Amino acid sequence: GATGHTLGAAGVVELVFLIQSMNASVVPPVGGLKQPIQGVDVSAELRRHTQRVGVSTNLAFGGHNAAVAIRRVE
């Protein structure tokens, strides 16, 4: 939501953000989040977190859906 409408490039942009956040060991904040729902693990603040697996899902109009899972290999 923080990047605007990138149409067909949205999936690639999200995947780049996921890879960058995994490399930096952070979880980016949710743009515009004012009050999180209790029990849902989202934050309006940047958090430090090391993760080995990430998933990017992309849901589009007309049922064009895709998911990419990546894993850090060390």
Buried (B, 14 or more C-beta within 10 A) or exposed (E): EEEEEEEEEBBEBBBEBBBEBBEEEBBBBBEEEEEEEEEEEEBEEEEEEEEEEBEBEBEEEEEEEEEBEBEEEE
